Amino acid sequence: MILTVTPNPSLDRTYEVPALDRGEVLRATAERMDPGGKGVNVSRAVAAAGRRTVAVLPLGGAPGALVAELLAGQGIEVAPVPVAGATRSNIALAEPDGTLTKINAPGPELTSVESQSLLSMIRTHAGAAAWIACCGSLPRGLAPEWYAELVARAHLAGARIALDTSGPSLLAALRERPDVVKPNAEELAQAVGRPLATVGDAVKAAEELRTYGARTVLASLGADGQLLVSDAGTWFGFAAVTAVRSNVGAGDASLAGFLVAGGEGPEALASAVAHGAAAVRLPGSVMPSPSDLDPSAVTVTADIPVDRPLTEPAS
């Protein structure tokens, strides 16, 4: 079982529009509504792969009830923590060329009692989990050290932790030695405090995160592929994608692919790349199923192209 923790979930509404014209009335050509949040997306991708997953998340108000209903409809076990504030609603506008404009609401502020209830719910399910994926931003009311406390508690329960967050929350958690951290290029640059212009720069930054405490770094480099840096070695994986429909949740799909394939080594990296490549070809935040994957399009190598410039340099 893969347990996911999403401290700031959302109800996501995605509208496909012909073009984003500021100040004009936009008429959507398609729309969809999905349960959102990085950990929620990981659970959705794990369930799509046919694996058991439990999603722990604080839920409040009508949007929270709808998130729980949508998750249950996708075969995901929901472990809700009731909170007084309403779950946030996010809006995404997707253009035909793959450009995505997002409006993310801040979400409710959690009280200290609600924070402890969330940790208690995680503890209830941690013993049965092969992995605990802790993902996304922290809501108001939770200090940056909250993830660090969660990692420490999970390790005491004997669970492995995959952490996908950024900024002070990531840096604070590194001291507790999370088993996997999954930054994107921008988050990686932010963590080490310098720009990244090449794949080699990203490798050095990932190695630096390991000196801070991360045991393994799975770094998403967008269209340029993914890196896996661990005690066992360093690998680079990529897959060409000719048509991008939406990149919402692609990184979350990658993490799910990595975990369902064991969470270590080049085979897990190949699964991560295949899941991420499949996700960007799907609308909104739809998570890929096995039929959407194309493992033959994935290349994984230990011969790292260190001089390759990043398509989108991170600063």
NORKA-V376870 format. One record per residue. RES is the residue in one letter. PSI is psi as a letter, one per 30 degrees, with the letter a starting at -180 (none if undefined). Layout:
res:RES psi:PSI
res:RES psi:PSI
This chain:
res:M psi:k
res:I psi:j
res:L psi:k
res:T psi:k
res:V psi:k
res:T psi:j
res:P psi:f
res:N psi:i
res:P psi:l
res:S psi:l
res:L psi:j
res:D psi:k
res:R psi:k
res:T psi:k
res:Y psi:k
res:E psi:k
res:V psi:k
res:P psi:e
res:A psi:l
res:L psi:j
res:D psi:j
res:R psi:k
res:G psi:f
res:E psi:l
res:V psi:k
res:L psi:k
res:R psi:j
res:A psi:k
res:T psi:f
res:A psi:l
res:E psi:l
res:R psi:l
res:M psi:k
res:D psi:l
res:P psi:k
res:G psi:l
res:G psi:k
res:K psi:e
res:G psi:e
res:V psi:e
res:N psi:e
res:V psi:e
res:S psi:e
res:R psi:e
res:A psi:e
res:V psi:e
res:A psi:e
res:A psi:f
res:A psi:f
res:G psi:g
res:R psi:l
res:R psi:k
res:T psi:k
res:V psi:k
res:A psi:j
res:V psi:k
res:L psi:k
res:P psi:k
res:L psi:k
res:G psi:k
res:G psi:a
res:A psi:e
res:P psi:e
res:G psi:e
res:A psi:e
res:L psi:e
res:V psi:e
res:A psi:e
res:E psi:e
res:L psi:e
res:L psi:e
res:A psi:e
res:G psi:f
res:Q psi:g
res:G psi:g
res:I psi:k
res:E psi:k
res:V psi:k
res:A psi:i
res:P psi:k
res:V psi:j
res:P psi:k
res:V psi:l
res:A psi:e
res:G psi:l
res:A psi:k
res:T psi:k
res:R psi:l
res:S psi:k
res:N psi:l
res:I psi:k
res:A psi:k
res:L psi:j
res:A psi:k
res:E psi:l
res:P psi:f
res:D psi:g
res:G psi:f
res:T psi:k
res:L psi:k
res:T psi:k
res:K psi:k
res:I psi:j
res:N psi:k
res:A psi:l
res:P psi:e
res:G psi:l
res:P psi:l
res:E psi:k
res:L psi:k
res:T psi:l
res:S psi:e
res:V psi:e
res:E psi:e
res:S psi:e
res:Q psi:e
res:S psi:e
res:L psi:e
res:L psi:e
res:S psi:e
res:M psi:e
res:I psi:e
res:R psi:e
res:T psi:e
res:H psi:f
res:A psi:e
res:G psi:f
res:A psi:g
res:A psi:k
res:A psi:e
res:W psi:k
res:I psi:j
res:A psi:j
res:C psi:j
res:C psi:k
res:G psi:a
res:S psi:l
res:L psi:k
res:P psi:l
res:R psi:k
res:G psi:f
res:L psi:k
res:A psi:l
res:P psi:f
res:E psi:f
res:W psi:e
res:Y psi:e
res:A psi:e
res:E psi:e
res:L psi:e
res:V psi:e
res:A psi:e
res:R psi:e
res:A psi:e
res:H psi:e
res:L psi:f
res:A psi:f
res:G psi:g
res:A psi:l
res:R psi:k
res:I psi:k
res:A psi:k
res:L psi:k
res:D psi:i
res:T psi:a
res:S psi:l
res:G psi:b
res:P psi:e
res:S psi:e
res:L psi:e
res:L psi:e
res:A psi:e
res:A psi:f
res:L psi:f
res:R psi:f
res:E psi:g
res:R psi:i
res:P psi:k
res:D psi:e
res:V psi:k
res:V psi:k
res:K psi:i
res:P psi:l
res:N psi:a
res:A psi:e
res:E psi:e
res:E psi:e
res:L psi:e
res:A psi:e
res:Q psi:e
res:A psi:e
res:V psi:f
res:G psi:h
res:R psi:l
res:P psi:l
res:L psi:k
res:A psi:f
res:T psi:l
res:V psi:e
res:G psi:e
res:D psi:e
res:A psi:e
res:V psi:e
res:K psi:e
res:A psi:e
res:A psi:e
res:E psi:e
res:E psi:e
res:L psi:e
res:R psi:e
res:T psi:f
res:Y psi:f
res:G psi:f
res:A psi:k
res:R psi:e
res:T psi:k
res:V psi:k
res:L psi:j
res:A psi:k
res:S psi:k
res:L psi:g
res:G psi:b
res:A psi:f
res:D psi:f
res:G psi:a
res:Q psi:l
res:L psi:k
res:L psi:k
res:V psi:j
res:S psi:a
res:D psi:e
res:A psi:f
res:G psi:a
res:T psi:k
res:W psi:l
res:F psi:k
res:G psi:k
res:F psi:l
res:A psi:k
res:A psi:k
res:V psi:j
res:T psi:e
res:A psi:j
res:V psi:k
res:R psi:e
res:S psi:k
res:N psi:g
res:V psi:k
res:G psi:g
res:A psi:e
res:G psi:e
res:D psi:e
res:A psi:e
res:S psi:e
res:L psi:e
res:A psi:e
res:G psi:e
res:F psi:e
res:L psi:e
res:V psi:f
res:A psi:g
res:G psi:f
res:G psi:g
res:E psi:k
res:G psi:l
res:P psi:f
res:E psi:e
res:A psi:e
res:L psi:e
res:A psi:e
res:S psi:e
res:A psi:e
res:V psi:e
res:A psi:e
res:H psi:e
res:G psi:e
res:A psi:e
res:A psi:e
res:A psi:e
res:V psi:f
res:R psi:f
res:L psi:l
res:P psi:l
res:G psi:b
res:S psi:h
res:V psi:k
res:M psi:k
res:P psi:k
res:S psi:l
res:P psi:e
res:S psi:f
res:D psi:f
res:L psi:k
res:D psi:i
res:P psi:f
res:S psi:f
res:A psi:f
res:V psi:k
res:T psi:k
res:V psi:k
res:T psi:l
res:A psi:f
res:D psi:i
res:I psi:k
res:P psi:i
res:V psi:f
res:D psi:f
res:R psi:k
res:P psi:k
res:L psi:k
res:T psi:e
res:E psi:j
res:P psi:k
res:A psi:k
res:S psi:none
